[in-house]
Amino acid sequence: MACVNKNREAILHQIDKLRVSLNENSVRFKYVLVIGRNAEKDNSEKRRAMFAEKSDNDIRVMTYDSLVG
């Protein structure tokens, strides 16, 4: 996230052509962290809590299984 925040203007410049009709809209970066498999996440209450703790409005923590399922 720090890298994106530091280079925000350069990133926005690179996606300008995608934003042609949306140029006046603000841009918010969201992140997805794909980590492990469902079995690993569900292994313990501690791991389930870690997944829930790391997720918020801008960051979503998912497992590989949830992407392909």
Secondary structure, 3 states (H helix, E strand, C coil): CHHHHHCHHHHHHHCHHHHHHHCCCCCCCCEEEECCCHHHHCCCHHHHHHHHHHCCCCEEEECHHHHHC
